[in-house]
Amino acid sequence: MKKIIKLVGNILFSALVIVVVLSLIMSIRAKGSKDKIPSFLGYKPMTILTGSMAPKINPGDVIIDKSIKAEDIKVGDVITYKANENMLVTHRVIGIFLQNGKNVYKAKGDANDTDDGKLIEPEQVVGKVSFRIPYGGYISRFAGSVYGFILLILIPTGLLICEQMKTILSEQKKGKAGKIGQE
């Protein structure tokens, strides 16, 4: 049973280290990026704030967008685009039109009665939704809170440190016992 607990602890600790490292990489890359959206290997995680895409994508879900070329966007794709400098919108493409020699897009939220009104220029497109993590935004928000930090970071780290200290002390005792028996 102790081996299973130790294995689970090691797996959780490794996953935590990976998440922290990826978060740091994404944060650093976002600071240097012109659009300031964290990205890792072209994937951009974002939390959904409204119900405009319900029931497929709900408030609190995290979506992972993949960068996409404008010519690869098709009707039916769910894209995220910059509606203005401070607002991203994730809606379904319902039409593609040729305007001034380039494709522009009409989008609409699945739960909305009307389309978004303005056509979307290719430069506004942030990416296409690849997948979603239900309730991931709530987990992320909790993890960023004081209680989340304590529960998800400090307590597991403390337990792992205690377990490692116990192992080290146990090994030292075995070493001393072996030396005493040899004298």
Secondary structure by P-SEA (a helix, b strand, c coil): caaaaaaaaaaaaaaaaaaaaaaaaaaaaaaaccccccccccbbbbbbccccccccccccbbbbbcccccccccccbbbbbcccccbbbbbbbccccccccbbbbbbbbcccccccccccccccccccccccccaaaaaaaaaacaaaaaaccaaaaaaaaaaaaaaaaaaaaaaaaaaaaac
